[in-house]
Amino acid sequence: MKPLTAIAKRSLQATLAAVLTLGLSSFGATMAHAEDATTTITGTVSLDGETAAGLEVCAWVPVFTGERNENAAGPCVVTDGEGSYQFAFALSASTGMASVWVNESADYPLTSSRHFDLAPGDDVGKDIEIQSFPKVSGTVVDKVTKAPIAGAKVCAGDVFDLGAEFCDTTDAAGSYSTRAFAAGPLFTVFAEAPGYVALVQERVKAGAGLRLVLEPAKVVAAKPSIAGKVKVGKLLTAKTGKWGPEGVQLSYQWLRNGKVIRGATSANYKLVKADRGKKIKVKVTGTAEGYPSATKVSKATKKVAKR
């Protein structure tokens, strides 16, 4: 048998290639590349057991671009009328860092991300179930008068983190209604109002009719006394005793036979001729932010003597 010429060799190679291609096509083979496949993440979102439309779902599928990671999944999407969502995108390489979640709103908390591996061409299903924030409502009343307190601030939050909370302000009827920023069934309610002691009520359950009773705040006052010689020209000093709360501001007014002495408004008072034969008292008033003021008057001195 004679060896094939170069032309004959090329003709034979072309024929074999055609036959091979035809044969592969007859078996339905495709020549698609993995990076050309569409990758999808789909699922439904339910809120309190019911499919939820209009909720914002986000996905993170990192793709390294040479400078930083970018999100192959693209922007967040909104669930349709059946509570369904879908992300469809091209993915050129597998990643173990993909995640999907529902963004928080005033009705429900941010969901924890669902993490999963993702490869080009995958169709991943991730249904998400979320619960709305628990709600609590009721009234705030005065402990002494039993009257409703308008303008009270009521907040509900996690038992272990009152820094994350929802709040409401009571209306003229003392009513409030608020959600609780809490992951579990129990949470803490905090109530405050000017002139009242703040209330912290723990281990509260969701529901209506929670009556919060606030105790009127009082400045802790002590009866003052007067030190010094009761003689014209001598200096008298008001001894106030212990007052509260911390930061309470004290003011003074000296009295001559029960009448106000003009300009005598400091903690000390120098007796003058007009005081001779009169009895002196001092009135002390304590004020603190959020508390009603309190006033105490000392006992009268003996009559002021001459020098």
Phi, psi and omega per residue, in radians:
M1 nan 2.301 -3.112
K2 -1.381 2.546 3.100
P3 -1.158 2.624 -3.140
L4 -1.271 2.515 3.051
T5 -1.358 2.928 -3.136
A6 -1.070 -0.682 -3.132
I7 -1.160 -0.723 -3.139
A8 -1.115 -0.689 3.113
K9 -1.040 -0.810 -3.118
R10 -1.120 -0.646 3.123
S11 -1.147 -0.705 3.134
L12 -1.162 -0.735 3.118
Q13 -1.075 -0.723 3.133
A14 -1.129 -0.713 -3.134
T15 -1.124 -0.797 3.131
L16 -1.086 -0.724 3.132
A17 -1.082 -0.711 3.139
A18 -1.139 -0.758 3.139
V19 -1.102 -0.764 -3.122
L20 -1.094 -0.749 3.134
T21 -1.125 -0.742 3.134
L22 -1.108 -0.696 -3.127
G23 -1.150 -0.755 3.136
L24 -1.120 -0.676 -3.123
S25 -1.156 -0.595 -3.119
S26 -1.174 -0.387 3.102
F27 -1.682 0.163 3.059
G28 1.305 0.394 -3.129
A29 -1.249 2.554 3.102
T30 -2.108 2.740 -3.102
M31 -1.991 0.541 -3.098
A32 -1.247 2.538 3.059
H33 -1.622 2.594 -3.100
A34 -1.063 -0.630 -3.078
E35 -1.237 -0.216 3.125
D36 -1.578 -0.139 -3.094
A37 -1.312 2.567 3.077
T38 -1.502 2.241 3.094
T39 -1.788 2.383 -3.093
T40 -2.280 2.576 2.981
I41 -2.193 2.075 -3.080
T42 -2.288 2.874 3.084
G43 2.939 -3.065 3.077
T44 -2.181 2.728 3.112
V45 -2.085 2.263 3.068
S46 -2.079 2.417 3.118
L47 -2.037 2.066 -3.088
D48 0.952 0.668 3.063
G49 1.499 -0.063 -3.138
E50 -2.008 2.444 3.094
T51 -1.013 2.424 -2.980
A52 -2.120 2.103 3.084
A53 -1.617 2.677 3.029
G54 1.365 0.271 3.105
L55 -1.661 2.512 -3.079
E56 -1.525 2.098 3.128
V57 -1.942 2.373 -3.137
C58 -2.183 2.636 3.098
A59 -2.331 2.608 3.092
W60 -2.188 1.977 3.098
V61 -2.220 1.663 -3.021
P62 -1.241 2.379 3.043
V63 -2.269 2.148 -3.113
F64 -1.420 2.133 -3.073
T65 -1.699 0.005 -3.085
G66 1.881 -0.409 3.106
E67 -2.082 -0.647 -3.104
R68 -2.805 2.943 3.047
N69 -1.411 2.321 3.032
E70 -2.052 2.856 -3.069
N71 -1.659 1.922 -3.129
A72 -1.189 -0.448 -3.080
A73 -1.248 -0.362 3.133
G74 1.462 -2.850 -3.065
P75 -1.221 2.902 3.107
C76 -1.131 2.734 3.114
V77 -2.130 2.940 -3.129
V78 -2.034 2.356 -3.138
T79 -1.112 2.535 -3.128
D80 -1.457 -2.931 -3.076
G81 -1.110 -0.323 3.122
E82 -1.790 0.187 3.129
G83 1.339 0.278 -3.075
S84 -1.663 2.682 3.063
Y85 -2.450 2.818 3.098
Q86 -2.712 2.406 2.958
F87 -2.046 2.295 3.102
A88 -2.317 2.230 -3.044
F89 -2.805 2.886 3.063
A90 -1.584 2.370 -3.136
L91 -2.280 2.190 -3.040
S92 -1.652 -0.277 -3.111
A93 -2.602 2.684 3.134
S94 -1.209 2.647 3.075
T95 -2.487 2.463 3.080
G96 -1.778 0.283 -3.026
M97 -2.007 0.148 -3.091
A98 -1.186 2.603 3.121
S99 -2.709 2.778 3.117
V100 -2.515 2.535 -3.099
W101 -2.749 2.948 3.055
V102 -1.875 2.235 3.136
N103 -1.179 2.569 -3.103
E104 -1.267 2.823 3.035
S105 -2.538 -3.033 3.120
A106 -1.230 -0.245 -3.086
D107 -1.708 -0.451 -3.079
Y108 -2.584 2.729 -3.105
P109 -1.410 2.909 3.034
L110 -1.104 2.259 3.138
T111 -1.371 2.702 3.041
S112 -1.225 2.498 -3.140
S113 -1.194 2.450 2.996
R114 -1.630 2.029 -3.088
H115 -1.722 2.500 -3.116
F116 -2.843 2.785 3.033
D117 -1.371 2.608 -3.121
L118 -2.512 2.283 3.123
A119 -2.112 2.735 3.119
P120 -0.956 2.295 3.119
G121 1.547 -0.080 3.136
D122 -1.187 2.622 3.001
D123 -2.145 1.708 -3.007
V124 -1.754 2.273 3.086
G125 -1.805 2.202 -3.139
K126 -2.380 1.663 3.034
D127 -1.381 2.497 -3.063
I128 -2.187 2.223 3.084
E129 -1.962 2.248 3.133
I130 -2.285 2.750 3.125
Q131 -2.060 2.462 3.108
S132 -1.279 2.808 3.093
F133 -1.086 2.475 3.037
P134 -1.133 2.662 -3.115
K135 -2.096 2.589 3.085
V136 -2.456 2.490 3.130
S137 -2.574 2.843 -3.124
G138 2.897 -2.605 -3.122
T139 -2.324 2.778 3.049
V140 -2.088 2.220 -3.069
V141 -2.278 2.792 3.084
D142 -1.369 2.291 -3.100
K143 -1.122 -0.588 -3.065
V144 -1.486 -0.911 -3.042
T145 -1.574 -0.266 -3.078
K146 1.183 0.119 -3.123
A147 -1.359 2.598 3.088
P148 -1.141 2.585 3.138
I149 -1.890 1.998 3.086
A150 -1.506 2.575 3.090
G151 1.406 0.186 3.079
A152 -1.349 2.501 3.108
K153 -1.690 2.186 3.133
V154 -2.117 2.175 -3.132
C155 -2.150 2.551 3.112
A156 -2.262 2.270 -3.098
G157 -2.649 -3.117 3.126
D158 -1.063 2.487 -3.114
V159 -0.959 -0.585 -3.059
F160 -1.772 0.046 -3.093
D161 -2.675 1.487 3.111
L162 -1.328 -0.080 3.093
G163 -1.248 -0.378 3.113
A164 -1.895 1.852 -2.937
E165 -2.649 2.795 2.938
F166 -1.899 2.620 -3.096
C167 -2.384 2.741 3.028
D168 -2.499 2.767 3.108
T169 -1.980 2.301 -3.091
T170 -1.166 2.566 3.112
D171 -1.531 -2.944 -3.084
A172 -1.083 -0.424 3.125
A173 -1.588 0.095 -3.135
G174 1.342 0.250 -3.071
S175 -1.567 2.587 3.086
Y176 -2.490 2.796 3.043
S177 -2.695 2.160 -3.073
T178 -2.590 2.737 2.997
R179 -1.522 2.802 3.113
A180 -1.955 2.199 3.091
F181 -1.375 1.495 -3.050
A182 -2.636 2.460 3.142
A183 -1.489 -0.449 -3.069
G184 -1.852 -3.094 -3.106
P185 -1.318 -0.296 -3.115
L186 -1.948 2.525 3.120
F187 -2.631 3.105 -3.104
T188 -1.953 2.422 3.064
V189 -1.929 2.335 3.141
F190 -2.126 2.280 3.136
A191 -2.300 2.447 3.095
E192 -2.595 2.647 3.093
A193 -2.711 2.575 3.115
P194 -0.993 2.312 3.132
G195 1.493 0.106 -3.132
Y196 -2.274 2.678 3.074
V197 -1.320 2.277 -3.137
A198 -1.073 2.525 -3.108
L199 -2.042 2.312 3.020
V200 -2.090 2.046 -3.126
Q201 -2.049 2.017 -3.047
E202 -1.680 2.911 3.071
R203 0.969 0.857 3.121
V204 -1.602 2.464 3.072
K205 -1.772 2.707 3.120
A206 -1.108 2.613 3.097
G207 2.540 -3.137 -3.106
A208 -1.836 2.814 3.022
G209 1.548 0.316 3.115
L210 -1.387 1.955 -3.106
R211 -1.645 2.102 -3.128
L212 -1.837 2.194 -3.074
V213 -1.907 2.065 -3.119
L214 -1.809 2.380 3.127
E215 -1.602 2.279 3.117
P216 -0.991 2.322 3.124
A217 -1.374 2.497 3.141
K218 -2.296 2.452 2.974
V219 -1.307 2.216 3.102
V220 -1.308 1.996 -3.033
A221 -2.005 2.504 3.072
A222 -2.025 2.528 3.126
K223 -1.237 2.172 -3.113
P224 -1.327 2.848 3.038
S225 -2.320 2.941 -3.092
I226 -2.078 2.268 3.101
A227 -1.983 2.581 3.105
G228 2.174 2.842 3.117
K229 -1.330 2.336 -3.085
V230 -1.575 1.229 3.130
K231 -2.387 2.569 3.108
V232 -0.964 2.346 3.135
G233 1.599 -0.225 -3.132
K234 -1.579 2.798 -3.078
L235 -1.772 2.235 3.050
L236 -1.777 2.545 -3.133
T237 -2.214 2.331 3.091
A238 -1.428 2.183 3.043
K239 -1.784 1.929 -2.950
T240 -1.492 -0.429 -3.008
G241 1.338 -2.863 -3.058
K242 -1.643 2.194 3.092
W243 -2.084 2.775 3.101
G244 -2.612 2.944 0.086
P245 -1.366 -3.096 3.119
E246 -1.023 2.332 -3.136
G247 1.599 0.074 3.128
V248 -1.087 2.423 -3.130
Q249 -1.760 2.258 -3.106
L250 -1.859 2.388 3.040
S251 -2.188 2.755 -2.990
Y252 -2.245 2.597 2.997
Q253 -2.556 2.101 3.128
W254 -1.551 2.549 -3.080
L255 -2.179 2.472 3.075
R256 -2.003 1.990 -3.059
N257 0.884 0.672 3.081
G258 1.482 -0.054 -3.135
K259 -1.858 2.581 -3.088
V260 -1.104 2.339 3.017
I261 -1.687 1.970 -3.078
R262 -1.028 2.356 3.095
G263 1.383 -0.115 -3.128
A264 -1.579 1.373 -3.017
T265 -2.239 0.400 3.084
S266 -1.932 3.137 -3.117
A267 -1.285 -0.231 3.129
N268 -2.117 2.650 3.105
Y269 -2.522 2.214 3.105
K270 -1.622 2.138 -3.101
L271 -1.176 2.421 -3.113
V272 -2.096 3.057 -3.095
K273 -0.999 -0.618 -3.118
A274 -1.117 -0.305 -3.113
D275 -1.504 -0.236 -3.051
R276 -1.014 2.280 -3.136
G277 1.374 0.011 3.141
K278 -1.831 2.852 3.060
K279 -1.825 2.474 -3.044
I280 -1.991 2.449 3.019
K281 -2.268 2.869 2.999
V282 -2.272 2.367 3.112
K283 -1.891 2.226 -3.118
V284 -2.034 2.300 3.120
T285 -2.109 2.306 3.110
G286 -1.936 2.344 3.117
T287 -2.266 2.521 3.081
A288 -2.590 2.508 -3.089
E289 -1.035 2.237 3.119
G290 1.498 0.015 -3.113
Y291 -2.143 2.554 2.975
P292 -1.173 2.509 -3.141
S293 -1.226 2.776 3.105
A294 -2.305 2.532 -3.105
T295 -2.296 2.392 3.074
K296 -2.307 2.518 -3.135
V297 -2.098 2.392 -3.117
S298 -1.295 2.951 2.959
K299 -1.235 2.720 3.136
A300 -1.347 2.563 3.055
T301 -1.292 3.014 2.945
K302 -1.254 2.994 -3.102
K303 -1.071 2.444 -3.140
V304 -1.192 2.246 -3.121
A305 -1.617 2.934 3.051
K306 -1.171 3.091 3.113
R307 -1.102 nan nan
